[in-house]
Amino acid sequence: MTTNWQHWYVDLDGLRMHYVEQGDGYPVILCHGWPEIWYSWHRQIPVLANAGFRIIAPDMRGYGETDKPSDVEAYYITI
């Protein structure tokens, strides 16, 4: 099983976000929980990519290599 992870960064409204991507096909986003980072999916990513999916596993806000805003309001989620 190959682990050809590609590391990317994207600017989302002033927030620099890191994510890992592997594979082609229908996109599947794997979101980690507290206190993990994208690497918590390291076993699932190559399996799903080899099954024909494009896997995207971000470091969520404040974790890993994604920006960690100091203002607590930056973590508020509007539902």
C-alpha positions as CSV (number, residue, x, y, z in Angstrom):
1,M,0.0,0.0,0.0
2,T,1.6,3.3,-1.1
3,T,1.4,6.4,1.0
4,N,1.9,9.1,-1.7
5,W,0.5,11.9,0.5
6,Q,0.6,15.4,-1.0
7,H,0.8,18.2,1.6
8,W,-1.0,21.4,0.6
9,Y,-1.8,24.8,2.1
10,V,-4.7,27.0,1.3
11,D,-5.7,30.5,2.5
12,L,-9.3,30.5,3.7
13,D,-10.3,34.0,4.5
14,G,-7.0,34.8,6.2
15,L,-6.6,31.3,7.8
16,R,-3.7,29.2,6.5
17,M,-5.0,25.7,6.4
18,H,-2.9,22.5,5.9
19,Y,-4.3,19.4,4.4
20,V,-3.1,16.1,3.0
21,E,-4.4,14.7,-0.3
22,Q,-4.1,11.3,-2.0
23,G,-5.8,9.6,-4.9
24,D,-8.2,10.6,-7.7
25,G,-11.9,10.2,-8.1
26,Y,-14.9,11.2,-5.9
27,P,-13.6,13.4,-3.1
28,V,-13.9,12.2,0.5
29,I,-13.0,14.6,3.3
30,L,-11.8,13.0,6.6
31,C,-12.1,15.3,9.6
32,H,-10.3,14.5,12.8
33,G,-11.5,15.1,16.3
34,W,-9.9,16.5,19.4
35,P,-6.9,16.3,20.0
36,E,-5.8,14.7,16.7
37,I,-4.4,15.9,13.4
38,W,-4.7,14.6,9.8
39,Y,-2.3,11.8,10.7
40,S,-5.0,10.0,12.7
41,W,-6.3,8.9,9.3
42,H,-2.9,7.6,8.0
43,R,-4.1,4.0,7.7
44,Q,-7.4,4.8,6.0
45,I,-6.0,7.3,3.5
46,P,-4.1,4.9,1.2
47,V,-6.8,2.2,1.4
48,L,-9.5,4.6,0.3
49,A,-7.2,6.2,-2.3
50,N,-6.4,2.8,-3.8
51,A,-10.2,2.1,-3.9
52,G,-10.6,5.0,-6.3
53,F,-11.3,8.0,-4.1
54,R,-9.7,11.4,-3.8
55,I,-9.0,11.7,0.0
56,I,-8.6,15.1,1.6
57,A,-7.6,15.1,5.3
58,P,-7.2,18.6,6.8
59,D,-5.7,19.7,10.0
60,M,-8.6,21.4,11.6
61,R,-8.4,25.0,12.9
62,G,-5.9,25.3,15.7
63,Y,-4.3,21.9,15.1
64,G,-1.3,20.6,13.4
65,E,0.0,22.9,10.7
66,T,-3.2,24.9,10.3
67,D,-3.2,28.4,11.8
68,K,-4.0,28.8,15.5
69,P,-5.9,32.0,15.9
70,S,-5.5,33.6,19.3
71,D,-8.9,35.2,19.4
72,V,-11.4,32.7,20.9
73,E,-14.2,34.0,18.6
74,A,-12.3,32.6,15.7
75,Y,-13.4,29.2,16.8
76,Y,-17.1,29.9,17.0
77,I,-19.3,27.9,14.6
78,T,-22.6,29.4,13.3
79,I,-25.2,26.7,12.8
